[in-house]
Amino acid sequence: MTQESRRSFLSKLAAGSVAAAAAPGLLSATAGARVRRMRSTKRRSANDQIQIAIIGAGGMGTIDVDTALSIDGVRLVAACDLYTGRIEAAHEKWSKQGEEGEEVEVELFTTRDYHEVLAREDVDAVVVATPDHWHRRISIDAMEAGKAVYCEKPMVHRIEDGRAVIEAQRATGRTFQVGSQGMASLGNEKAKELLADGAIGTLTYAEGFWARNSPGGAWQYEVPDDASEETVDWDRFLGEAPNTPFDATRFFRWRNYRDYGTGVTGDLFVHLFSSLHYIAGAVGPTRIMATGGLRFWKDGRDVPDVMLGMFDYPETQNHPPFNLSLRVNFVDGTSGNTVLRLVGTEGAMDVGWTEVVLRRNKAWLPTDDLRQQQEDERTARYGERKQMLPPVEAVYKAEDDYWGAHVDHFTSFFEGMRTGETVPQDAVFGFRAAAPALACNDSYFDEKIVRWDPVAMRIVE
């Protein structure tokens, strides 16, 4: 980023003293981070065990619990969901927990009322994997009940809800982490290191996209045959949302409706904001514009299936001014993947959770002024001497036994509970990733430019 850091990076690159000088390289956590994140093989005491509950045991909630239980010293003791089928599935899936061959029977408490979970003294933390319109209320109630909270992204359903969650975390002192798990990846760690070392020169632009091309990817989730007002607690599901008659499709495909979800921006842009902000040390854009449309999945949803956003990031002490463009396409007939790309004056890098590809467009060696003068004199007398150049492309890949960003993210959450240390994606970080994503919806639906103060975390009228 600075001239000095670029020179330092290029000097090490030329000398072959950094991994970028040999492609492919291996991504690995720093020694301290690796020790902190290693899943311990020792058995923890009963007093050291963290007991969790899941609130919202659907697809993402189930994945979250399975990931959490893969970390030693964690046990699921309660599950809350509004659909009877999921409660029954929770009993079947998690009635036994532990390592294979050492499983123990667990009396899993289940309910439709999350307040009953929060009232239990044996619950240390809750995983909130409900529809977005419940995130704020449940998170605040849980922290005020003395529970740590792992809340799925986006942190809130509306921008105006963010301040209340931040204040609840500060007032209660509870550990709170937003579940944008890719932020904790080795890929992001390496990208942050490379950017700080000046590997791509000065950051000028970033872009990201999610492409999907399947019904499941476009949120056409399965609606169970037994879905009815008897098996679904519809009134509790609605909460503060508009009062509408029972509709199984709206319940099981809630992401498709603004009353309960936040569209493609809240579901997917927020991942890209989280990673970018972590890598660049950014707090957010100041100007937000979005466009898009409902191009294919015209199944009753009221959110776009194609969305494009543009964002202006001002200069800060951590980064120069740069522009960002993001897009989501649920009707992509050619691919189904995601990319975050950072572009600088001397190269670019594509950042994935398990891989970083660094491409340089300026392969030159730094020299000090005296050395440059000597080289100029030598060139004038004898002609230019060829040099050893660093590689134009370097690929960093995670080691084969890397357990993944999701485990890293949950491990940070549990360690934050045990030590009291700040977690990577607390309420402030989570809101600064959520707000510009939600502002995209405001820009799209209201056909306007949204101005945002990322430091004060408020809309600028």
Phi, psi and omega per residue, in radians:
M1 nan -0.898 3.034
T2 -1.493 2.838 3.104
Q3 -1.037 -0.684 -3.118
E4 -1.137 -0.734 -3.130
S5 -1.178 -0.626 3.101
R6 -1.134 -0.758 3.132
R7 -1.096 -0.728 3.133
S8 -1.082 -0.804 -3.129
F9 -1.078 -0.807 -3.086
L10 -1.180 -0.594 3.084
S11 -1.093 -0.824 3.122
K12 -1.158 -0.635 3.134
L13 -1.097 -0.800 -3.129
A14 -1.142 -0.620 -3.126
A15 -1.376 -0.141 -3.129
G16 1.309 0.363 -3.055
S17 -1.653 0.026 3.044
V18 -2.185 2.768 -3.039
A19 -1.094 -0.428 -3.110
A20 -1.105 -0.312 -3.128
A21 -1.331 -0.093 3.127
A22 -2.441 2.057 3.115
A23 -1.918 2.425 -0.052
P24 -1.394 2.709 3.033
G25 -1.884 3.119 3.127
L26 -2.005 2.301 3.001
L27 -1.394 2.352 3.026
S28 -2.651 2.557 3.132
A29 -1.184 2.736 3.044
T30 -1.105 2.830 -3.076
A31 -0.996 -0.799 -3.129
G32 -1.123 -0.763 -3.129
A33 -1.157 -0.667 -3.118
R34 -1.144 -0.737 3.108
V35 -1.094 -0.713 -3.109
R36 -1.149 -0.592 -2.991
R37 -1.693 -0.206 -3.122
M38 -1.028 2.283 3.015
R39 -1.260 2.063 -3.040
S40 -1.166 2.465 3.075
T41 -1.575 -0.152 3.131
K42 -1.424 2.712 3.098
R43 -1.507 2.206 -3.134
R44 -1.429 2.712 3.101
S45 -1.257 2.837 3.137
A46 -1.027 -0.627 -3.125
N47 -1.220 -0.365 -3.112
D48 -1.655 -0.111 -3.101
Q49 -1.332 2.390 3.080
I50 -1.734 2.219 -3.116
Q51 -1.915 2.196 -3.013
I52 -2.045 2.875 3.029
A53 -2.320 2.578 3.075
I54 -1.841 2.271 3.049
I55 -2.016 1.791 -3.035
G56 1.804 1.415 -2.995
A57 -1.669 0.764 3.068
G58 -1.482 -2.644 -3.060
G59 -1.048 -0.982 -3.103
M60 -1.216 -0.627 3.108
G61 -1.077 -0.708 3.114
T62 -1.124 -0.747 3.108
I63 -1.094 -0.740 3.125
D64 -1.046 -0.802 -3.114
V65 -1.133 -0.790 3.126
D66 -1.013 -0.710 3.117
T67 -1.153 -0.802 -3.137
A68 -1.062 -0.713 -3.109
L69 -1.269 -0.246 3.076
S70 -1.340 -0.150 3.132
I71 -1.706 2.244 -3.072
D72 -1.059 2.477 3.079
G73 1.540 0.313 -3.125
V74 -2.199 2.380 3.110
R75 -2.414 2.442 3.050
L76 -1.568 2.212 -3.104
V77 -2.090 -0.203 -3.112
A78 -2.674 2.610 3.118
A79 -2.445 2.393 3.130
C80 -2.217 2.284 3.056
D81 -2.710 2.781 -3.083
L82 -1.714 -0.002 3.110
Y83 -2.028 2.185 -3.078
T84 -0.973 -0.676 -3.123
G85 -1.053 -0.619 3.128
R86 -1.295 -0.609 3.083
I87 -1.114 -0.752 3.112
E88 -1.126 -0.715 3.125
A89 -1.129 -0.636 3.109
A90 -1.098 -0.752 3.093
H91 -1.022 -0.808 -3.084
E92 -1.184 -0.724 -3.035
K93 -1.321 -0.670 -2.973
W94 -2.045 0.335 3.087
S95 -1.206 -0.389 3.026
K96 -2.156 2.345 -3.128
Q97 -2.396 2.733 3.133
G98 2.171 3.135 3.111
E99 -1.172 2.618 3.123
E100 -1.004 2.270 -3.088
G101 1.561 -0.235 3.127
E102 -2.247 0.528 -3.101
E103 -1.243 2.591 3.103
V104 -2.167 2.615 3.090
E105 -1.275 2.369 -3.136
V106 -2.154 2.262 3.036
E107 -1.446 1.655 -3.050
L108 -1.451 2.056 3.088
F109 -1.385 2.318 3.129
T110 -2.273 2.630 -3.103
T111 -2.838 2.877 2.986
R112 -1.694 -0.201 -3.055
D113 -1.893 1.937 -3.075
Y114 -1.134 -0.396 3.104
H115 -1.070 -0.563 3.105
E116 -1.180 -0.557 3.063
V117 -1.177 -0.805 -3.090
L118 -1.160 -0.413 -3.136
A119 -1.383 -0.184 -3.073
R120 -1.424 2.307 3.136
E121 -1.325 -0.321 -3.110
D122 -1.509 0.064 3.110
V123 -1.760 2.063 3.112
D124 -1.593 -0.578 -3.056
A125 -2.592 2.655 3.077
V126 -2.126 2.524 2.991
V127 -1.788 2.061 -3.102
V128 -1.727 1.845 -3.113
A129 -2.198 0.730 -3.141
T130 -1.516 3.045 2.909
P131 -0.961 2.678 -2.989
D132 -1.011 -0.568 -3.030
H133 -1.258 -0.074 3.070
W134 -1.819 -0.128 -3.024
H135 -1.016 -0.873 -3.071
R136 -1.060 -0.911 -3.032
R137 -1.101 -0.835 -3.098
I138 -1.191 -0.703 -3.135
S139 -1.065 -0.799 -3.139
I140 -1.153 -0.797 3.125
D141 -1.034 -0.707 -3.107
A142 -1.164 -0.787 3.134
M143 -1.125 -0.698 3.113
E144 -1.188 -0.375 3.065
A145 -1.521 0.069 3.090
G146 1.542 0.260 -3.111
K147 -1.746 2.552 2.920
A148 -1.315 2.689 -3.039
V149 -2.316 2.225 2.920
Y150 -1.924 1.850 -3.038
C151 -1.875 2.210 3.098
E152 -1.038 2.661 3.075
K153 -1.300 2.750 -0.213
P154 -1.270 2.768 -3.035
M155 -1.070 -0.604 -3.105
V156 -2.397 2.852 3.141
H157 -1.487 -0.541 -3.123
R158 -2.320 2.599 -3.127
I159 -1.009 -0.690 -3.084
E160 -1.180 -0.161 3.121
D161 -1.493 -0.262 -2.987
G162 -1.123 -0.727 -3.070
R163 -1.051 -0.642 -3.090
A164 -1.149 -0.664 3.128
V165 -1.198 -0.731 3.103
I166 -1.052 -0.788 -3.129
E167 -1.153 -0.617 3.111
A168 -1.153 -0.697 3.105
Q169 -1.135 -0.754 -3.132
R170 -1.151 -0.709 -3.075
A171 -1.251 -0.646 -3.068
T172 -1.585 -0.432 -3.075
G173 1.272 0.224 -3.133
R174 -1.329 2.624 3.024
T175 -1.238 2.231 -3.135
F176 -2.374 2.221 3.117
Q177 -2.375 2.383 3.078
V178 -1.515 2.411 -3.026
G179 -1.530 0.988 2.956
S180 -1.721 1.401 -2.823
Q181 -1.135 -0.455 -3.105
G182 -1.106 -0.373 -3.130
M183 -1.050 -0.495 -3.079
A184 -1.546 0.176 -3.017
S185 -1.296 2.760 3.009
L186 -1.093 -0.575 3.112
G187 -1.050 -0.781 3.120
N188 -1.158 -0.667 3.104
E189 -1.059 -0.787 3.139
K190 -1.162 -0.719 3.140
A191 -1.091 -0.700 3.119
K192 -1.085 -0.751 3.121
E193 -1.110 -0.799 -3.114
L194 -1.124 -0.744 -3.134
L195 -1.110 -0.763 3.134
A196 -1.120 -0.542 3.128
D197 -1.398 -0.066 3.131
G198 1.432 0.412 -3.056
A199 -1.092 -0.511 3.119
I200 -1.996 0.303 -3.111
G201 1.334 -2.422 -3.127
T202 -1.621 2.203 3.136
L203 -1.119 2.245 3.122
T204 -2.137 -0.406 -2.987
Y205 -2.793 2.600 3.029
A206 -2.451 2.659 3.104
E207 -2.569 2.683 3.115
G208 -2.654 2.683 3.085
F209 -2.683 2.681 2.961
W210 -2.105 2.230 3.098
A211 -2.101 2.321 3.100
R212 -2.400 2.669 -3.084
N213 -2.574 0.665 -3.137
S214 -2.462 2.723 3.103
P215 -1.012 -0.773 3.118
G216 -1.073 -0.735 3.109
G217 -1.121 -0.472 3.130
A218 -1.652 0.318 3.003
W219 1.308 0.360 3.022
Q220 -1.506 1.178 -3.082
Y221 -1.224 2.755 -3.135
E222 -1.152 2.378 3.029
V223 -1.843 1.982 -3.068
P224 -1.035 2.582 -3.130
D225 -1.112 -0.501 -3.078
D226 -1.614 0.193 -3.134
A227 -1.120 2.126 -3.124
S228 -2.764 3.079 3.108
E229 -1.203 -0.256 3.070
E230 -1.445 -0.624 -3.084
T231 -1.659 -0.205 -3.120
V232 -2.141 2.267 3.085
D233 -1.504 1.424 -3.005
W234 -1.146 -0.773 -3.115
D235 -1.076 -0.712 3.119
R236 -1.196 -0.629 3.092
F237 -1.038 -0.763 -3.085
L238 -1.067 -0.761 -3.132
G239 0.958 -2.098 -3.136
E240 -1.548 0.020 3.120
A241 -1.271 2.815 3.127
P242 -0.972 2.496 -3.118
N243 -1.344 1.941 3.139
T244 -2.261 2.723 3.126
P245 -1.091 2.743 -3.134
F246 -0.939 2.322 3.123
D247 -2.552 1.861 -3.089
A248 -1.059 -0.612 3.140
T249 -1.121 -0.744 3.121
R250 -1.155 -0.565 3.124
F251 -1.222 -0.879 -3.028
F252 -1.501 -0.319 3.098
R253 -2.091 0.782 -3.006
W254 -1.061 -0.456 -3.125
R255 -1.060 -0.362 -3.087
N256 -1.395 -0.035 -3.004
Y257 -2.263 2.319 -3.081
R258 -1.121 -0.432 3.139
D259 -1.086 -0.468 -3.032
Y260 -2.172 -0.482 -3.077
G261 -2.030 -3.042 -3.104
T262 -2.227 0.350 3.069
G263 1.180 -2.944 -3.090
V264 -1.158 -0.478 -3.108
T265 -1.240 -0.794 3.136
G266 -1.243 -0.483 -3.132
D267 -1.459 -0.662 -2.962
L268 -2.147 -0.723 3.068
F269 -0.965 -0.639 -3.059
V270 -1.079 -0.550 3.050
H271 -1.078 -0.779 -3.083
L272 -1.208 -0.684 3.047
F273 -1.066 -0.749 -3.113
S274 -1.051 -0.826 -3.130
S275 -1.148 -0.818 -3.127
L276 -1.053 -0.793 -3.115
H277 -1.110 -0.652 3.103
Y278 -1.170 -0.814 -3.066
I279 -1.142 -0.797 -3.026
A280 -1.621 -0.112 -3.061
G281 1.186 0.546 -3.076
A282 -1.595 2.740 3.077
V283 -1.978 -0.211 3.050
G284 2.519 2.932 3.137
P285 -1.480 2.924 3.087
T286 -1.915 -0.330 3.121
R287 -2.365 2.346 -2.991
I288 -2.334 2.259 3.114
M289 -2.375 2.507 -3.116
A290 -2.542 2.629 3.024
T291 -2.558 2.998 -3.120
G292 2.777 -2.692 3.134
G293 3.016 2.976 3.040
L294 -1.676 1.793 -2.952
R295 -1.770 -0.471 -3.033
F296 -2.440 -0.849 -3.003
W297 -1.441 1.152 -3.105
K298 -1.526 1.233 -3.033
D299 -1.940 0.334 -3.099
G300 1.834 -0.167 -3.139
R301 -1.157 2.721 3.123
D302 -2.093 0.456 3.058
V303 -2.217 2.694 -3.110
P304 -1.195 2.721 2.973
D305 -1.864 -0.063 2.976
V306 -2.287 2.219 -3.110
M307 -2.507 2.390 3.094
L308 -2.234 2.352 3.122
G309 -2.237 2.565 3.094
M310 -2.236 2.433 -2.981
F311 -2.466 2.422 3.069
D312 -1.832 2.153 3.073
Y313 -1.853 2.201 -3.141
P314 -1.402 2.915 3.062
E315 -1.204 2.412 3.042
T316 -2.351 3.122 3.105
Q317 -1.187 -0.284 -3.117
N318 -1.677 -0.397 -3.081
H319 -2.727 2.773 3.062
P320 -1.356 3.010 3.034
P321 -1.160 2.476 3.098
F322 -2.692 2.909 3.111
N323 -1.944 2.648 3.130
L324 -2.287 2.406 2.987
S325 -2.220 2.367 3.131
L326 -2.246 2.621 3.070
R327 -2.630 2.618 3.006
V328 -2.248 2.350 3.111
N329 -2.331 1.927 3.116
F330 -1.550 0.066 3.129
V331 -2.210 0.620 -3.126
D332 -1.377 1.954 -3.105
G333 -1.453 0.027 -3.064
T334 -2.014 -0.357 -3.024
S335 -2.725 2.980 3.068
G336 -2.595 1.267 -3.052
N337 -2.596 -3.084 3.132
T338 -2.405 2.574 3.125
V339 -2.520 2.416 2.908
L340 -2.071 2.111 -3.086
R341 -2.094 2.277 3.032
L342 -1.906 2.245 -3.059
V343 -2.048 2.290 3.126
G344 -2.170 -3.029 -3.108
T345 -1.270 -0.294 -3.071
E346 -2.219 0.182 3.140
G347 2.840 -2.975 -3.134
A348 -2.647 2.824 3.035
M349 -2.466 2.379 3.031
D350 -1.646 2.185 -2.997
V351 -1.968 2.069 3.000
G352 -2.020 3.052 -3.113
W353 -1.225 -0.473 -3.108
T354 -2.156 0.091 -3.087
E355 -2.681 2.489 3.003
V356 -2.265 2.231 3.085
V357 -1.936 2.016 -3.128
L358 -1.789 2.172 3.098
R359 -2.129 2.259 -3.121
R360 -1.972 2.439 3.126
N361 -1.927 0.113 -3.133
K362 -2.440 1.535 -3.081
A363 -1.636 1.454 3.111
W364 -2.281 2.796 -3.071
L365 -1.829 2.325 -3.136
P366 -1.345 2.510 3.053
T367 -2.439 2.711 3.075
D368 -1.389 3.018 -3.021
D369 -1.067 -0.749 -3.125
L370 -1.113 -0.793 3.136
R371 -1.088 -0.676 3.134
Q372 -1.122 -0.707 3.114
Q373 -1.097 -0.747 3.110
Q374 -1.086 -0.725 3.127
E375 -1.133 -0.691 3.120
D376 -1.088 -0.758 3.129
E377 -1.121 -0.736 -3.140
R378 -1.120 -0.710 -3.136
T379 -1.121 -0.723 -3.141
A380 -1.099 -0.576 -3.091
R381 -1.515 -0.750 -2.998
Y382 -2.028 -0.160 -3.040
G383 1.707 2.851 -3.055
E384 -1.316 2.300 3.092
R385 -1.593 2.347 3.117
K386 -1.200 2.682 -3.058
Q387 -2.216 2.849 3.006
M388 -1.411 2.179 -3.103
L389 -1.902 2.554 3.059
P390 -1.225 2.851 -3.102
P391 -1.166 2.586 3.095
V392 -1.289 -0.559 -3.132
E393 -2.273 2.400 3.060
A394 -2.311 2.384 -3.123
V395 -2.049 2.188 3.097
Y396 -1.896 2.243 -3.140
K397 -2.221 2.537 3.111
A398 -1.178 2.580 3.073
E399 -1.073 2.660 -3.039
D400 -1.026 -0.527 -3.078
D401 -1.622 0.243 3.102
Y402 -1.151 2.183 -3.037
W403 -1.424 -0.185 3.001
G404 1.899 2.786 -3.077
A405 -1.136 -0.585 -3.097
H406 -1.111 -0.743 3.088
V407 -1.140 -0.758 3.095
D408 -0.972 -0.765 -3.067
H409 -1.171 -0.755 3.112
F410 -1.204 -0.634 3.106
T411 -1.076 -0.725 3.077
S412 -1.073 -0.677 3.128
F413 -1.102 -0.841 -3.117
F414 -1.196 -0.641 3.093
E415 -1.171 -0.605 3.057
G416 -1.093 -0.664 3.083
M417 -1.129 -0.723 -3.055
R418 -1.302 -0.619 -3.014
T419 -1.811 -0.338 -3.065
G420 1.435 0.052 3.126
E421 -1.273 2.712 3.111
T422 -1.169 2.369 3.115
V423 -1.512 2.791 -3.055
P424 -1.062 -0.688 -3.037
Q425 -2.110 1.222 3.134
D426 -1.335 -2.970 -3.037
A427 -1.112 -0.664 3.140
V428 -1.169 -0.868 3.128
F429 -1.076 -0.771 -3.103
G430 -1.095 -0.667 3.133
F431 -1.237 -0.666 3.135
R432 -1.184 -0.360 3.020
A433 -1.499 -0.620 -3.095
A434 -1.311 -0.719 -2.998
A435 -1.019 -0.863 3.130
P436 -1.157 -0.494 3.069
A437 -1.176 -0.768 3.120
L438 -1.202 -0.564 3.111
A439 -1.131 -0.456 3.059
C440 -1.055 -0.714 3.098
N441 -1.103 -0.737 3.103
D442 -1.072 -0.738 3.131
S443 -1.113 -0.744 -3.104
Y444 -1.206 -0.914 -3.037
F445 -1.291 -0.547 -3.127
D446 -1.677 -0.046 3.123
E447 0.918 1.025 -3.094
K448 -2.602 2.857 2.979
I449 -1.522 2.315 3.115
V450 -1.805 2.266 3.092
R451 -1.857 2.295 -2.976
W452 -2.261 2.407 3.035
D453 -1.757 1.773 -3.047
P454 -1.279 -0.335 3.118
V455 -1.405 -0.889 3.112
A456 -1.390 -0.238 3.134
M457 1.020 1.040 3.127
R458 -2.642 2.697 3.042
I459 -1.231 2.396 3.082
V460 -1.710 1.987 -3.097
E461 -1.379 nan nan
